[in-house]
Amino acid sequence: MEEIYVTVLSSSGLDFNPENTSSNFVNQLSRPINQESIAHNYEVGLVSVSFTPPASSLSSTATKDTTTAKTESTKKSFFPNGSDSVTVYTILDSKFEFKKSEGQPVFAFLADVERVMKSPTDSLAFSAIPQADGSEKTVVKWKSTNSTNLILPKELAYALGFDENVFFPGEFESPKSRDTVYYDSLPTDEKFTVLLKLRSANDIKISEPPSYSFMKLVSSINDSFDKNDYSVGFIYSRKKGLLTVNIGAGNLEFEFSPLIKKLLQLPEDFLFDQSKTHILVPNDLMRTDDDPPVRPVSPIAWLASDTVYVQSDIIESQLIGTSALPVLRSIEPSSSRSSLAHYEFSTVHYLPLSKQHISSVRIKLTDNKGVSLPATSFPTAAVLHFRRKWV
């Protein structure tokens, strides 16, 4: 192994590391790195990192802290209108299987696909666009009156010059020319499956819980899914600050309303489409009416101008001011603050590994004294590049 890229996610492996947060998390490597078995040692560099940047500091004056406490303690409602909604999508699949005959030209095979896929509501057509170099690009025209998605086999889509194999109703031109050699190499004794995927949407009502409690809100959401016979369950652990969402049916997807997404600090386009999803619950949502008022914060909270240090347990410590920290990279604050910061480094700083055998990687986001950033519900992602160190 000369080099390898590893993406470390705070939202990954929570079944094994439930204590993971957005600023302190560990991932197990699918393939451990063992420096004892190679002729040269490895070094590692941080290629990119995405995280929720620190919020502005709370004022150190008691007056503003008291005002903040009063605002939080009087927060009584999740939904200003008394209720909200969740959109549930039911996925209906239709499968069509095809076999390529020995020596069958590509457009003869596509003609068979067109003929079988034709129906009163759907039609599919393939055509070619000649190129100056003698090659041809492919055009797919997919019409569906009920907005059904067309999913071609990945091998066939690649042979036709497409990088993606999912087609919404419309006309699409392949970015690359058709690969006839690759098409000819496709086996004739295997079935190629074309899928039609129809998503039907249904909005279900979520009622305001009887009191301001995230646990009761989760119970209200569970009740709404149960009443509509959807196999979806929500498990909330206040101790861990973790909401686990389980989808028991493979043909279900759903998304919260913009209001609930904002409460949970989820991206605007976030869709629950996995059998299990873990979400770190924002701290203010975990408060209840029975909790004592928020006390003034004595230590100064994170400033928006603070430098962020990306640390890892797989490298040696180095001096940062008066502290010795295993820092992969220091990140200076951006002038524009957003809900998500993404940094890609054109120049990667490589550091020697501190361990002979590496089976896991821990990432921490801290200040210059090693104090972790406040945890948020949005996951952190760090891309590491391992390569041999030539001496």
Summary of the structure (lengths in Angstrom):
residues: 391
radius of gyration: 26.5
end to end distance: 17.0
largest distance: 81.5
contacts: 1080
relative contact order: 0.25
helix: 16%
strand: 40%
